[in-house]
Structures are given as structure tokens and as C-alpha cells.
Amino acid sequence: MSDARTTGWSTGILGEFLPIKYGKSLPAKLRDSSGRFPVFGSSGRVGLHVQPLTNGPTLIVGRKGTVGAVHLSTEPCWPIDTVYFSEGEQGQNLRYFKYLLDSLNLVQLDKSTAIPGLS
């Protein structure tokens, strides 16, 4: 990363600023809908669960099905295995990254044939 001190902005590769992880499987039959934590799939919120996978606000990007759809949870949540997610770094504004990723039209990166997928 290089520091653009005159403007307060830094330049670099997106992954340096926004570490991306894979969601974790949580089949519908194992979800406890009495919970308060949202469960996110590539199409957005798909249920509730009693425990979160993340610790705070989370950026979610669809990787299977609704490829490239970008969602933001303002609270801890459970991103399932059809998404990528990032909790960002301390002090980052995940809303900024949501707008950035939305503007990139990630759906155009779909290289699959039968089931849409983002790698």
C-alpha cells in the first residue's frame, strides 16, 4: 500500500484493505429462527439464527446463485457458504466498500455455465 498523504487516501489492492473469507454452511434445517442474528445468502437475508459467525458489521458478496449481489449487515450475522464476506479492518466504513463493489458490476465476472458463480 502506498500512502497518498496529500489527500488522506491510500492506494493498493482491494484484498489489502478488505480481507475476504468464505461463508460457512448452515442448512435451513439447522437454523434456529428464534435467534436474532440474520443469516445471509447470495440473495440477501434468508433467515435468523441464535449465534452469529461474524463479530460485527459485515459486507456480503454473492458467489453462487445471485452472483455479485452485495449486501451489508450492520450487526453480527451468519454468511452461508454461497457468499464471500468481510468484516473489514478496525475503523473501516464498510458502506463505502459496498458502494464500491456495487459500482464494479461483479455479475459480469460470472464464468460459470449451469449455476452462476463468482471466483
JOZI-V385242 format. One record per residue. RES is the residue in one letter. PSI is psi as a letter, one per 30 degrees, with the letter a starting at -180 (NA if undefined). Layout:
RES_PSI ; RES_PSI
This chain:
M_k ; S_l ; D_k ; A_i ; R_f ; T_f ; T_f ; G_g ; W_l ; S_l ; T_l ; G_a ; I_k ; L_e ; G_f ; E_f ; F_f ; L_i ; P_k ; I_k ; K_l ; Y_k ; G_l ; K_k ; S_k ; L_i ; P_l ; A_e ; K_f ; L_f ; R_k ; D_j ; S_f ; S_f ; G_l ; R_f ; F_k ; P_k ; V_k ; F_k ; G_a ; S_f ; S_g ; G_a ; R_k ; V_g ; G_a ; L_l ; H_l ; V_f ; Q_k ; P_l ; L_f ; T_l ; N_f ; G_a ; P_k ; T_k ; L_k ; I_k ; V_k ; G_k ; R_f ; K_k ; G_c ; T_i ; V_k ; G_f ; A_k ; V_k ; H_l ; L_k ; S_k ; T_f ; E_l ; P_k ; C_a ; W_j ; P_k ; I_l ; D_g ; T_g ; V_l ; Y_l ; F_l ; S_k ; E_f ; G_a ; E_l ; Q_k ; G_f ; Q_k ; N_j ; L_f ; R_e ; Y_e ; F_e ; K_e ; Y_e ; L_e ; L_e ; D_e ; S_f ; L_f ; N_h ; L_f ; V_f ; Q_f ; L_f ; D_j ; K_g ; S_l ; T_e ; A_e ; I_k ; P_k ; G_k ; L_k ; S_NA
